[in-house]
């Protein structure tokens, strides 16, 4: 009976360590997911801004666009 209890205590100790390791992994992945979400939102906002800029350029005439992009020596 004492051997069974000792075996169960050893098993519980191993399982407790595994749960700690898995918790560390999940916590790390959660932080990484949050970082990636923030990065993705930033990139989406940049794309929306660029699309808005393109829409503004579409309303400009060709001469307006050319005047804005003149080489520095003019």
N, C-alpha and C positions, 0 to 999 in steps of 0.2 A: 504493500500500500504506500509506503514511503517513497519507493522508486517511482510509482505512478505520479505522485504529487510533485516530486522533483522534476520529472519529465514534463509535466504540465507547466511548472514554473519556468523551465527553460524555454518551452514553446511560447509562452506568453511574453517572455523577454525578447525573443526573436521577432515575434509579431509586433510588439510595441516599437521596436527599432525600425521595422519595415514601414509601419504607419508614419513614423517621424520622417523617414526618408521620402516617402510618397508625398507627405504634406509639404516638405521643402520643395519638391519638384513642382507641385501644383502652384505653390506660392510664386515660384520663379516664373512659371509659364503665365500666370495671371499678370504679373508685372510686365512681361514681354508683350502680352496681348494688349495691355493698356497703352504701352509705348507705340505699338504698331497702329492702334486705332487713332492715336493722336497724330502720328505721321501721315496716315492715310487721309485724315480730315484736312490736315495742312495742304497736302498735295491736291485734294479735291478743290479746296478754296483757291489755290493758285490756278488750277485749270479753269475754274469759273471766272476768275479775274481775267485770265488771258482770253477767254472766249468773249467776255465783255469788251475787252480792248479791241478784239477783231471786229466786233459789231460796230464799235465807234469808228474804226477805220473804214468800214464799208460805207458809212454815210459821208465820208470825205471824198472830195474830188481827187482825181489823179494828180493834179498840180499841187494840192495841199499835201498829199503824201510825199510827193517828190521834194517839196520845199522843206519838209521836216527831216528828210534823209539826205540832205545835201552833204557833200564831202566837206571837211573842215577848211579846205583852201579856198572856198567860195565866199 
